[in-house]
Amino acid sequence: MFGIHDFWLFLASGVLLNIAPGPDTAYVAARSVQLGWRGGVAAAFGISTGCLTHVFAAAVGLSALLMASATAFTAVKWIGAAYLCYVGLTMLLSRTLPADETASREHATVALARVFWQGALTNALNPKVALFFLAFLPQFVDAYAPHKGLAFLALGLMFISSGTVWCLTVAIVAARAAGRVRGSGRAIEFVNRGLGALFVYLGARIALAHAK
């Protein structure tokens, strides 16, 4: 179909890549500890949304253009790095969540939207994610296939679907295991600091990335 070959190898490789420990899994787990399963679910769907932008870009050839253009790659790289460092520093300098129940609910409502967009933009503005899809997906598409764009889209959607299922599982498991942790202001502050450090680290990695 669409020139896709070695489908089962792709499926197995995609599952293994998705369940391998990484920044996305860490982000979902940390948000689940901080905000409960809703926070983890928001993070998971945000990450998937960010990845979707690269899949659609690969399908229409925009990612290839990004890879070929040093100027475009550098621009996206620095925008993504600046955003991640900003988010990270904001979290490192943030205070513990308010203890008042009403204030906490209002904070959580705002935080869920923020969690979603942080996850989405973290992936959407990361050129290394675009390069990953460009390097991985073509391995399972016939070079002479008449509908390469549709093949990229189909493979990308399957890869993201398995990743979303994994992240949702992580969100639920982490939230259930961390019920007591969320009641501790110090624990929440520790999670905020950890997430902030993670974002700054990712921003630095993206800033140092280069197209090969």
N, C-alpha and C positions, 0 to 999 in steps of 0.2 A: 504493500500500500504506500503510494507516494514515493516509492523508491527506498523505503526503509528496509534495512537488512540487520541481521543479528539482533532481532528485537528482544529476545529473552536475555541476551547478554547486556543489552542496554538497560533493561528493567532491573536486573540484579545489580549492575554497577550503580544505577541511580539510587537504589535503596541503600546500598552500602555507603555511598557518598553522603546521603541525607542524614543517616544515623550516626555518622562519624562526629565526635565531639568538635564543636567549633563555635564561633562567635554568635551565630544565630540561635543555636541551642542554649547557649549561656544566657543570651538576652531574654529568651522566652522563659527560662527557668527563674531568672532573677525577677522578672516582672510578675510571675506567678507568686513568688514568695512575698513580694512587696504589695501587690494589689489583689491577690486571689486569682482564681481561674479566669475571671473576666479579663484581667490584665494580661495573662499569658495568651489567651485567645486573641486579644487585640494585637499583641505583638506578633503572633503567628500569622494572622491575616495581613498585617502590615508588611512583614517580610515577603510573603507570597506576592503581594501587590507590587512591591519593588522589583522582584524577580520577573514578573510578567512584563514589565516595561522592556527588559532586555530580551525576552523571548520574542516579543513582537518586533523589536528593533532588528534582531537577527533574522527574523522571517522576511523583512523588507529590505535587508541589506544595510541598515543604518549602523549597526555595530561594526560591520566590515569597514565602513567609511571611517568610523571612529578609530579603528585600529590602524588604518592606513594614514590618517591625518595626525601628525604629531601635535599640531596646534589644538585640534579638537580634543585629543586625549588629555593634553596638559590642562586645558580649561576645565574639563569635567573632573579631572583628578583634584585640582586645587579647590574647586567648589565643594566637592564631596569631603575633602580633608578639613576644610574650614568649618563646614557644617558639623561634622562629627566632633571636632575639637570644641566647638561652641557648646554643643549639647553636653559633652563630657565635663567641661569646666563648670557649666551651670549646675550639673548634678553634684559635682564635688563640693561646690560652695553652698548647696541647698541646705535648708534646715530640716529637722525632723517633722513629720506630718503632724498637723494639729490634733490635739486630743479630743476636742469637742466633736460629738457625733455628727451634728449637722454640718459643721465645717469639713469634717472628714468626707462625708458623702459628696459635698460639692467639689472637693478636691479630687475625689475619685472620678467623678463625671468628666472633669476637665482632663484628668490624667489619662483616661482610656483613649480619648481622641489623640492626645499627645503621644501616647505609646504607639498607637497605630501608625501615625505619620513619621515618627522617628524610625520605626522598623522599615517603613516603605522607602523613605528617603535615604536611609543608610545603605540599602541595596541599590536603589535607582541611581544614586550618585557615585556608586563605586565602579570605576571602569574595569576593575579586576573581575567583577561578576560578568560583565559583558565579554571579556576575553575568555572567561571560563566556558560560557555557552558557545562561543565561536570555536573553541578548541575541542569541546566535548561532543557537541551534537553532530558536527559533520562526519565524525567517525562512523556513524550509523546511517548515513544517507549516501545512496549511489551517486557518484559524480555526474552521471549522465541522466539522472532522474529529471523528468520534465517539470515537476512541481516541487522543487527544492524548498521553496518558501513554506508550503503546506507541510512538508516533512519536518522542517525545523519547528513549526508551530505545534504540530502534534507531539513531537518528542519533548519539546519544552513544557507543554501543558502536563504531560504525564510525569515528568520529573518534578515539577512544582507541586502536583497533586500528592505525590508520595511524600514530599517534603512537608507539605501542610499537615498531612495526617500525622507525621512524626512529631511535628512541633505542637500540635493540639494534644497529643498524648503526653508529651513532656509537660505542657501547661497544666493538665489535670493532675498528673502524678505529683508534680512539684507543689501545686496548691494544697493538695490533701496532706502531703508530708510536712508542710510548713504552717499549719494552722496556728500553732502556738507562737511561731516566730513573728507573725504579723502583728501580734499584740504587744510586741516589744518595740518601743521607740528606738532604742539603741540598735536593735537588729535591723530595723528598716533603714536607719541612717547608714549602717554598715553596707546594706545592699545598694543604697544610693551611691555610696562612695565606690563600691565595686563596679557598678554600671558606668559611673563617670570615668573611672580609670580605663574600663574596657573601650569606651567611645574614644577617649584620647589616644589610646594605643592604636585603634583601628584607623583613626585620622592620620596618625604618624605613618602607619604602614602604607596607606593610600598615597600620602604625599611623597613617599620614597619609591612608589611603584613606577615602572616605566614600560612602555610598549616594546615588545621584542619582535 
